[in-house]
Amino acid sequence: MNFTRWSARLPGTQRRAAARTEHAVSLDRRGEGSVPAARAEQPADGTPPVPAVDELPAREVLDRVPALVALVHGPDHRIAYLNDAYTAAFGARNLGKPACEGLPELAELGLLPLLDQVLRSGKPRTLKSRKAVDGRSYTFTCTPVPEDGEHDGGGAVLVFATDVTDHAEAAARLRASERRQRETAVTLQRSLLPQELEQPDDLRIAATYQPGGTEAAVGGDWYDVITLGGGRTALVIGDVMGRGVRAAAVMGQLRTAVRAYARLDLPPHEVLQLLDGLAAEIDANQIATCVYAIHDPNEGRLVYASAGHLPILVRDETGTVQRADEPTGPPLGTGGWMHASGSVPLTPGSTAVLYTDGLVERRNEDLDEGIAALERALAGATGTPQVICDRLVRSAGVTADHDDDVAVLVLQHPARTGPDGELFRNAALELLGGVEAAPRARAFASGVLTSWRFPADLHDLGVLAASELVANSLQHGTPPMRLRLRRTDRRLIIEVTDGDDHLPRRRRAEPGDESGRGIAIVATIASNWGSRRTPGGGKAVWCEFVLPRG
């Protein structure tokens, strides 16, 4: 095979020759008054002439190119030429053999089908960063060299391989570094989330967290369940804007703060008010959305406040879904806003869903459409909270390569009937004040605990606690007063409410003091006790006793 003829057919050669011809013609047609340009072939200083590109031997040039060059001919890609760099990389090859036999390294790289495509289309093709058998990485460019008609076979293909090992290794190191950073962020994120959800007496709760795909850094989604005592439960879900370890660290600080503020037993909007100031102190450039809600089984409602978060969805026992979208304030960290609390019914048989935007937000799709789709999925979802949680995630199309973090919290207020319903009882007594209030409260508590068939020791402790709480309310509180007893399958709860908002505190009574021992007695005999201000003014003081198993 005449290699000089093939080199003349390399892409760009004819264009360069035509350009030189046109340039020579233009020089000959110059006017007599024009100044001729110096010839490139004959420098004015008398140095030896520089040979033109056409005069350079193509084989000698390609043999000195550091890149790998191979020329294959015909439909079976018979080897026509290999330069020295190719031979040094893969060893000597016999010319004239088909590439499938003589160039096994190209077959292993899957390059032979690409050669067929180049011959059929007449267009160059590139295969980027493939690791060859010699352990180095190359980018292969296959360029068609058309046949001039003197030979059969449909032309040739010039294979040009550039060594990109350094770039490939740098890219691999970068990917490994990003993978390690992502794994660190995911580990931190998961370690900051609850390892095991608290399960209140009156609710059944499940949650899930799905980090974004491998191409997306982990975000700051979080959720939590906090038992407040007295049968009440706080539920929270939030989303820190941004990604990576920083977002996860901010999320951890906010979650810890929520648990601390929840112990104060404040209304939801006051908790968000405190969080708003804390978020600005943590990072003035970092904002977060959050929903904080409290469930009180005595009220049958979910009281909540939202800081720029998506609305809570509640499905009642008939399957009707209600969107609790008001009131909503700006995200945490923006400052200068007074949050407000709202409420939504959560009666027995109801299911509520709290979630982050990764579940419903999609590119090129309105957010309301995603929430509406979630409402439809919730309306038809039945089963345990974990089953519903998994079903909502699947219906939203969340997979392992999802482009955003997803957190979902599902809570159910079961409708208990039959023997199970007998384990959940309520009794209440309005206290009118006066000297007869305390004996009346003791008699009421004794009768109720007897009807609930409590053991004698627990009966006596319950009556004593009710008596002390009522006496404390009569001495320090104002009407209206109320005594409430509640039992669940796990505990007995005694609560007294009155119209005074001064919260009691436990203190050490001196021997000569005539008061100050009531709360100390309650704290000693009960498993837990606490107090809180009520929304309409006044306070509630409660204590609880853990029931013996069986």
Solvent accessible surface area in square Angstrom, and as a share of the most:
residue,aa,sasa,rsa
1,M,124,0.55
2,N,89,0.46
3,F,23,0.10
4,T,99,0.57
5,R,39,0.14
6,W,2,0.01
7,S,19,0.12
8,A,51,0.40
9,R,77,0.28
10,L,38,0.19
11,P,73,0.46
12,G,10,0.09
13,T,25,0.14
14,Q,111,0.49
15,R,175,0.64
16,R,118,0.43
17,A,40,0.31
18,A,51,0.39
19,A,57,0.45
20,R,92,0.33
21,T,86,0.50
22,E,121,0.54
23,H,108,0.48
24,A,51,0.39
25,V,59,0.34
26,S,61,0.39
27,L,53,0.27
28,D,123,0.64
29,R,194,0.71
30,R,108,0.39
31,G,51,0.49
32,E,186,0.84
33,G,81,0.78
34,S,45,0.29
35,V,128,0.74
36,P,107,0.67
37,A,60,0.47
38,A,89,0.69
39,R,179,0.65
40,A,85,0.66
41,E,86,0.38
42,Q,101,0.45
43,P,38,0.24
44,A,108,0.84
45,D,111,0.57
46,G,61,0.59
47,T,61,0.35
48,P,110,0.69
49,P,83,0.52
50,V,94,0.54
51,P,73,0.46
52,A,29,0.23
53,V,89,0.51
54,D,92,0.47
55,E,123,0.55
56,L,81,0.40
57,P,73,0.46
58,A,27,0.21
59,R,119,0.43
60,E,80,0.36
61,V,67,0.39
62,L,23,0.11
63,D,37,0.19
64,R,184,0.67
65,V,36,0.21
66,P,124,0.78
67,A,13,0.10
68,L,9,0.05
69,V,0,0.00
70,A,0,0.00
71,L,2,0.01
72,V,0,0.00
73,H,28,0.13
74,G,3,0.03
75,P,95,0.60
76,D,59,0.30
77,H,10,0.05
78,R,109,0.40
79,I,4,0.02
80,A,23,0.18
81,Y,4,0.02
82,L,22,0.11
83,N,0,0.00
84,D,87,0.45
85,A,20,0.16
86,Y,1,0.00
87,T,49,0.29
88,A,92,0.71
89,A,30,0.24
90,F,23,0.09
91,G,29,0.28
92,A,85,0.66
93,R,62,0.23
94,N,101,0.52
95,L,110,0.55
96,G,36,0.34
97,K,74,0.31
98,P,20,0.13
99,A,1,0.00
100,C,81,0.49
101,E,111,0.50
102,G,6,0.05
103,L,0,0.00
104,P,62,0.39
105,E,2,0.01
106,L,0,0.00
107,A,44,0.34
108,E,122,0.55
109,L,16,0.08
110,G,41,0.40
111,L,0,0.00
112,L,33,0.17
113,P,80,0.50
114,L,24,0.12
115,L,0,0.00
116,D,52,0.27
117,Q,72,0.32
118,V,0,0.00
119,L,44,0.22
120,R,181,0.66
121,S,49,0.32
122,G,45,0.43
123,K,124,0.53
124,P,78,0.49
125,R,79,0.29
126,T,68,0.40
127,L,30,0.15
128,K,156,0.66
129,S,60,0.39
130,R,102,0.37
131,K,142,0.60
132,A,8,0.06
133,V,91,0.52
134,D,54,0.28
135,G,41,0.39
136,R,103,0.37
137,S,11,0.07
138,Y,5,0.02
139,T,28,0.16
140,F,1,0.00
141,T,44,0.26
142,C,0,0.00
143,T,24,0.14
144,P,21,0.13
145,V,1,0.00
146,P,81,0.51
147,E,38,0.17
148,D,46,0.24
149,G,65,0.63
150,E,121,0.54
151,H,88,0.39
152,D,136,0.70
153,G,28,0.27
154,G,60,0.58
155,G,1,0.01
156,A,1,0.01
157,V,1,0.00
158,L,21,0.11
159,V,1,0.00
160,F,74,0.31
161,A,0,0.00
162,T,60,0.35
163,D,61,0.32
164,V,25,0.14
165,T,9,0.05
166,D,104,0.54
167,H,138,0.61
168,A,24,0.19
169,E,85,0.38
170,A,46,0.35
171,A,39,0.30
172,A,45,0.35
173,R,150,0.55
174,L,108,0.54
175,R,140,0.51
176,A,19,0.15
177,S,33,0.22
178,E,94,0.42
179,R,129,0.47
180,R,143,0.52
181,Q,114,0.51
182,R,44,0.16
183,E,97,0.43
184,T,78,0.45
185,A,2,0.02
186,V,25,0.15
187,T,92,0.53
188,L,52,0.26
189,Q,0,0.00
190,R,108,0.39
191,S,68,0.44
192,L,48,0.24
193,L,9,0.04
194,P,22,0.14
195,Q,143,0.63
196,E,154,0.69
197,L,32,0.16
198,E,53,0.24
199,Q,76,0.34
200,P,9,0.06
201,D,10,0.05
202,D,4,0.02
203,L,0,0.00
204,R,79,0.29
205,I,9,0.04
206,A,8,0.07
207,A,17,0.14
208,T,33,0.19
209,Y,16,0.06
210,Q,56,0.25
211,P,13,0.08
212,G,0,0.00
213,G,3,0.03
214,T,112,0.65
215,E,172,0.77
216,A,18,0.14
217,A,44,0.34
218,V,0,0.00
219,G,4,0.04
220,G,0,0.00
221,D,3,0.02
222,W,0,0.00
223,Y,18,0.07
224,D,2,0.01
225,V,1,0.01
226,I,0,0.00
227,T,52,0.30
228,L,18,0.09
229,G,11,0.10
230,G,2,0.02
231,G,17,0.16
232,R,27,0.10
233,T,2,0.01
234,A,0,0.00
235,L,0,0.00
236,V,0,0.00
237,I,0,0.00
238,G,0,0.00
239,D,13,0.07
240,V,2,0.01
241,M,68,0.30
242,G,48,0.47
243,R,102,0.37
244,G,16,0.15
245,V,67,0.38
246,R,118,0.43
247,A,2,0.01
248,A,0,0.00
249,A,35,0.27
250,V,4,0.02
251,M,0,0.00
252,G,8,0.08
253,Q,80,0.35
254,L,1,0.00
255,R,40,0.15
256,T,91,0.53
257,A,12,0.09
258,V,0,0.00
259,R,59,0.22
260,A,58,0.45
261,Y,45,0.17
262,A,0,0.00
263,R,137,0.50
264,L,104,0.52
265,D,16,0.08
266,L,40,0.20
267,P,40,0.25
268,P,4,0.03
269,H,55,0.24
270,E,72,0.32
271,V,0,0.00
272,L,0,0.00
273,Q,55,0.25
274,L,72,0.36
275,L,0,0.00
276,D,8,0.04
277,G,38,0.36
278,L,45,0.22
279,A,5,0.04
280,A,41,0.32
281,E,144,0.65
282,I,35,0.18
283,D,32,0.17
284,A,81,0.63
285,N,143,0.73
286,Q,25,0.11
287,I,63,0.32
288,A,1,0.01
289,T,18,0.10
290,C,0,0.00
291,V,3,0.01
292,Y,1,0.00
293,A,0,0.00
294,I,7,0.04
295,H,1,0.00
296,D,15,0.08
297,P,18,0.11
298,N,43,0.22
299,E,110,0.49
300,G,16,0.16
301,R,91,0.33
302,L,0,0.00
303,V,53,0.31
304,Y,6,0.02
305,A,0,0.00
306,S,7,0.05
307,A,0,0.00
308,G,29,0.28
309,H,16,0.07
310,L,25,0.12
311,P,22,0.14
312,I,3,0.02
313,L,0,0.00
314,V,6,0.03
315,R,24,0.09
316,D,49,0.25
317,E,125,0.56
318,T,110,0.64
319,G,25,0.24
320,T,85,0.49
321,V,33,0.19
322,Q,91,0.41
323,R,77,0.28
324,A,9,0.07
325,D,68,0.35
326,E,122,0.54
327,P,40,0.25
328,T,63,0.36
329,G,9,0.09
330,P,36,0.22
331,P,35,0.22
332,L,0,0.00
333,G,12,0.11
334,T,69,0.40
335,G,36,0.34
336,G,90,0.87
337,W,121,0.43
338,M,153,0.68
339,H,10,0.05
340,A,54,0.41
341,S,42,0.27
342,G,16,0.16
343,S,50,0.32
344,V,0,0.00
345,P,53,0.33
346,L,0,0.00
347,T,61,0.36
348,P,66,0.42
349,G,24,0.23
350,S,2,0.01
351,T,2,0.01
352,A,0,0.00
353,V,0,0.00
354,L,3,0.01
355,Y,2,0.01
356,T,0,0.00
357,D,35,0.18
358,G,1,0.01
359,L,3,0.01
360,V,5,0.03
361,E,86,0.39
362,R,68,0.25
363,R,198,0.72
364,N,165,0.84
365,E,77,0.35
366,D,83,0.43
367,L,63,0.32
368,D,82,0.43
369,E,97,0.44
370,G,7,0.06
371,I,5,0.03
372,A,30,0.23
373,A,44,0.34
374,L,7,0.04
375,E,37,0.17
376,R,164,0.60
377,A,19,0.14
378,L,0,0.00
379,A,46,0.36
380,G,40,0.38
381,A,0,0.00
382,T,93,0.54
383,G,46,0.44
384,T,78,0.45
385,P,13,0.08
386,Q,79,0.35
387,V,76,0.44
388,I,0,0.00
389,C,0,0.00
390,D,55,0.29
391,R,97,0.35
392,L,0,0.00
393,V,21,0.12
394,R,161,0.59
395,S,69,0.44
396,A,26,0.20
397,G,48,0.46
398,V,16,0.09
399,T,77,0.45
400,A,85,0.66
401,D,111,0.58
402,H,18,0.08
403,D,68,0.35
404,D,33,0.17
405,D,0,0.00
406,V,0,0.00
407,A,0,0.00
408,V,0,0.00
409,L,0,0.00
410,V,0,0.00
411,L,0,0.00
412,Q,29,0.13
413,H,14,0.06
414,P,36,0.23
415,A,58,0.45
416,R,44,0.16
417,T,110,0.64
418,G,47,0.45
419,P,117,0.74
420,D,66,0.34
421,G,18,0.18
422,E,100,0.45
423,L,71,0.35
424,F,28,0.12
425,R,95,0.35
426,N,88,0.45
427,A,20,0.16
428,A,45,0.35
429,L,21,0.10
430,E,94,0.42
431,L,6,0.03
432,L,158,0.78
433,G,15,0.14
434,G,52,0.50
435,V,143,0.82
436,E,98,0.44
437,A,4,0.03
438,A,20,0.16
439,P,65,0.41
440,R,112,0.41
441,A,0,0.00
442,R,95,0.35
443,A,69,0.54
444,F,52,0.22
445,A,0,0.00
446,S,36,0.23
447,G,43,0.41
448,V,18,0.11
449,L,0,0.00
450,T,86,0.50
451,S,75,0.49
452,W,17,0.06
453,R,218,0.79
454,F,23,0.10
455,P,63,0.40
456,A,80,0.62
457,D,98,0.51
458,L,15,0.07
459,H,34,0.15
460,D,85,0.44
461,L,63,0.31
462,G,0,0.00
463,V,26,0.15
464,L,72,0.36
465,A,0,0.00
466,A,0,0.00
467,S,12,0.08
468,E,39,0.17
469,L,3,0.02
470,V,0,0.00
471,A,45,0.35
472,N,22,0.11
473,S,4,0.02
474,L,53,0.26
475,Q,117,0.52
476,H,99,0.44
477,G,14,0.13
478,T,63,0.37
479,P,93,0.58
480,P,107,0.67
481,M,9,0.04
482,R,87,0.32
483,L,0,0.00
484,R,38,0.14
485,L,0,0.00
486,R,14,0.05
487,R,29,0.11
488,T,1,0.00
489,D,56,0.29
490,R,84,0.30
491,R,56,0.21
492,L,0,0.00
493,I,6,0.03
494,I,0,0.00
495,E,6,0.03
496,V,4,0.02
497,T,34,0.20
498,D,8,0.04
499,G,32,0.31
500,D,37,0.19
501,D,76,0.39
502,H,130,0.58
503,L,51,0.26
504,P,23,0.15
505,R,176,0.64
506,R,136,0.50
507,R,101,0.37
508,R,209,0.76
509,A,27,0.21
510,E,99,0.44
511,P,127,0.80
512,G,69,0.66
513,D,50,0.26
514,E,179,0.80
515,S,41,0.27
516,G,23,0.22
517,R,92,0.34
518,G,17,0.16
519,I,12,0.06
520,A,26,0.20
521,I,62,0.31
522,V,0,0.00
523,A,19,0.15
524,T,99,0.58
525,I,43,0.22
526,A,13,0.10
527,S,68,0.44
528,N,70,0.36
529,W,62,0.22
530,G,15,0.14
531,S,26,0.17
532,R,20,0.07
533,R,130,0.47
534,T,34,0.20
535,P,137,0.86
536,G,83,0.80
537,G,50,0.48
538,G,1,0.01
539,K,3,0.01
540,A,0,0.00
541,V,6,0.04
542,W,9,0.03
543,C,0,0.00
544,E,11,0.05
545,F,7,0.03
546,V,90,0.52
547,L,20,0.10
548,P,92,0.58
549,R,242,0.88
550,G,130,1.25
